[in-house]
Amino acid sequence: KLREHDLRATFVTLSLRNGKTRDWIRARTGQSDQTIARYTRDVQGAEDRNLGELTPLDEAIPEFTQLQPTRAQWQAG
């Protein structure tokens, strides 16, 4: 089973692994520094597996692309 917490934990872990600041993460998750610090223990595992960033959902799930512009279309204006 996949829980909401699992998705948030993955987002925070990979964001830390890929150099995002705690302020950047906090602005997107609402989590405290103390909570974010708990995920630092998982960063080494992400590095060992050479995990990159998460793919935006509008790119990962084709059905979402039909609902709204892709990131490239959005940025192009």
Residue pairs with C-beta under 8 A, 6 or more apart in sequence:
8 29
8 31
9 39
9 42
10 54
11 28
11 29
11 54
12 25
12 29
12 31
12 36
12 39
13 39
13 42
13 43
13 46
14 46
14 51
14 52
14 53
14 54
15 24
15 25
15 53
16 25
16 36
16 39
16 40
16 43
17 43
17 46
17 47
17 51
18 52
18 53
22 33
22 36
25 31
25 36
26 32
26 33
26 36
29 36
54 60
56 71
57 64
58 64
58 65
58 67
58 68
58 70
58 71
59 65
59 70
59 71
